[in-house]
């Protein structure tokens, strides 16, 4: 079984990594032309969001858990089972 809380942390880390990469690219190279580093940062953030949507689910009832927040969930809000 996958731990949805671990998947949430992985998603948040990669979203932040992508946004930091895009921000550094904007600061160094400017925003008048899109630098490839900026596009890569946005793609990392987008792919990690898709990963979160697909993997942050209850292992018992397989319903989508909330994506926001850093605090881990102890119980599924739908079936009430311990995560």
C-alpha positions in Angstrom: 0.0 0.0 0.0 1.2 3.5 -0.7 1.1 6.0 2.0 -0.9 9.0 0.9 0.8 11.3 3.3 4.2 10.4 1.9 2.9 11.0 -1.6 1.6 14.5 -0.4 5.1 15.4 0.9 6.7 14.3 -2.4 4.2 16.3 -4.4 4.8 19.4 -2.3 8.6 19.1 -2.5 8.6 18.9 -6.2 6.1 21.7 -6.7 8.3 24.0 -4.6 11.4 22.8 -6.5 9.8 23.7 -9.8 8.6 27.1 -8.6 12.1 27.9 -7.1 13.7 26.8 -10.4 11.3 29.0 -12.4 11.9 32.0 -10.0 15.7 31.7 -10.3 15.4 31.5 -14.0 13.3 34.7 -14.0 15.8 36.5 -11.8 18.9 35.5 -13.7 17.7 35.6 -17.3 14.8 38.0 -17.1 11.2 37.6 -18.1 11.2 39.1 -21.6 11.9 35.8 -23.3 11.1 32.4 -21.9 14.3 30.6 -20.9 14.2 26.8 -21.1 15.0 26.6 -17.4 11.8 28.5 -16.7 9.8 26.0 -18.8 11.4 23.0 -17.1 10.5 24.4 -13.7 6.9 24.9 -14.7 6.8 21.4 -16.1 8.2 19.9 -12.9 5.4 21.7 -10.9 2.7 20.6 -13.3 3.8 17.0 -13.4 4.1 16.8 -9.6 0.5 18.2 -9.3 -0.7 15.4 -11.7 1.2 12.9 -9.5 -0.6 14.2 -6.5 -4.0 14.0 -8.1 -3.4 10.4 -9.1 -1.6 9.1 -6.0 -3.1 10.9 -2.9 -6.0 8.5 -2.4 -7.3 6.5 0.5 -5.8 3.0 0.3 -9.1 1.4 1.5 -11.9 3.2 -0.5 -9.7 4.7 -3.2 -11.3 8.1 -3.0 -9.4 11.3 -3.6 -8.0 12.9 -0.4 -7.4 16.6 -0.1 -4.2 17.9 -1.7 -3.7 21.0 0.5 -2.0 21.2 3.8 1.3 19.9 5.2 -0.3 18.1 8.2 -0.8 14.5 7.6 -4.2 12.9 7.6 -4.8 10.3 10.3 -8.2 9.0 9.0 -10.0 9.0 5.6 -12.8 11.6 5.7 -15.0 9.3 3.6 -14.7 5.8 5.0 -13.2 6.7 8.4 -10.4 4.1 8.2 -6.9 4.8 9.6 -4.4 5.9 7.0 
